[in-house]
Amino acid sequence: MLAPMPTVLIIDDNAAVGVALDVLFSLHDIAALHAASPEEGLAILAREPVDLVIQDMNFSADTTSGEEGVALFRQIRAHHPDLPVILLTAWTHLDAAVDLVKAGAADYLPKPWNDERLLATVTNLVELGQANRALAQRVGRERRERRELENQYDLRGLVWADPATERVLQLACQVARADVPVLITGPNGTGKERIAEIIQANSQVREGPFVVLNCGALPSELIEAELFGADAGAYTGASRAREGKFEAADGGTLFLDEIGNLPLAGQMKLLRVLETGRFERLGSNRERQVKVRVVSATNADLAAMIRLGTFREDLFYRLNVIELRLPPLVARPGDILPLAASFLAPGKRLERGAESALLAHAWPGNVRELKNVMARANLLAQGDLIRVADLGLPAAATAAAAAAPALEAEPDRDAIAAALARAGGVVSQAAAELGLSRQALYRRMERLGIARGA
């Protein structure tokens, strides 16, 4: 399906201007609408989809002040704040046009205009507007999906904004009510336990216990006792019987973190529990029956461990009925600033350079590292504003943050003149090359005494 032709509305009381622009645009696959008065133009905008407006600055006979154009622009901006507007102006009221550009007009062109410059400006603005609308639609769709997810499920107060995280959440919530094991994979510190909590909170056993065992935090000889419990005398130091995690999690969820650290003997017993719900405590011959939802997590390459013979293949497939891959923080950059804000102390805020440094950092320690960085910054910041130095990040991130404001660096007169020359006098193109907004470039031109077209 072909994309619709972009549409430009020309508001000018001179019919010859409308005809000339209509012919010019029709040769370049741009549709043109013409209004002879501000009232007619506003009426067209109210009923027709328009990509850009080209408006005159005067409409009444013997009027050259530009006040009518100012009033029209303000009415357009009030009802269509994102619609680009190009002003057609005579040099006699250039100041009024410059003021409107500072207020948000896209550009101004003198009469008589240069066809190439006008076409370049219109094309650039239409393409930019289309891109912005597509972005706005995507952002709006993501916000709606996020609200639906938050309204439909218990997300345990999780902070996120990145689409990659949302995809994991959607799948986690989708499978939460199914009574099947779930394997959460991803680097350390990415929040795998939080995903397990969300699965529990939306499962059929959400009222039951949520029990956590980090298989990597215990000596291998104690993991089995932690999982299945032990009778008195089952091992040295076991002076009394103890309940294992499976018994504690009966009727709920058992989260086995770092499952790759489970020794082979424990893997075999775990496989039996997953298949039958039955196990024996260490040192006991009495079989016990439990009903437990098992969610496991690992940062290890279990497939490689299977090839090495350190992880049972049958257990892997039993645990991996559903796999949730949680990306590292650097792969979901949309989460970085919302998470950082959630870790701020009351009354604290991040300066822009600090935000740039956070976005530039690689976060090898993921969310856990970010939390620690923000805790340190909260303590070190002098006053309410957290600066780059308070973060204590490596030099690379600090340098990137320092470079970020460089887009606002002050270009000199020669740099501006050269950019304008390369852009054929089209201010929007020159501004993009210099890394400035059109309004910022106009302010610099005015301050340096550079005339438009110089």
Buried (B, 14 or more C-beta within 10 A) or exposed (E): EEEEBBBBBBBBBBEEBBEBBBEBBEEEEBBBBBBBBBEBBBEBBEEEEBBBBBBBBBBEEEEEEBBBBBEBBEBBBEEBEEBBBBBBBBEEBBEBBBBBBBEBBBBBBBEEBBEEBBBBBBBBBBEBBEEEEEEEEEEEEBEEEBEEBEEEBBBEEBBBBBEBBBBBBBBBBEBBEBEEBBBBBBBBBBBBBBBBBBBBBBBEBBEBBBBBBBBBEBEEEEBBBBBBBBBEEBEEEBEEBBEBBBBBBBEBBBBBBBBBBBBEEBBEBBBBBBEEBEBBBBBBEEEBEBEBBBBBBBBBEBEEBBEEEBBBEEBBEBBBEBEBEBBBBBBBBBBBBEBBBEBBEEEBEBBEBBBBBBBBBEBEBBBBBBBBBBEEBBEEBEEEEBBBBBBEBEEEBBEBBBEBEEEEEEBEBEBBBBBBEEBBBBBBBBBBBBEBBBBBBBBBBBEBEBEBEE
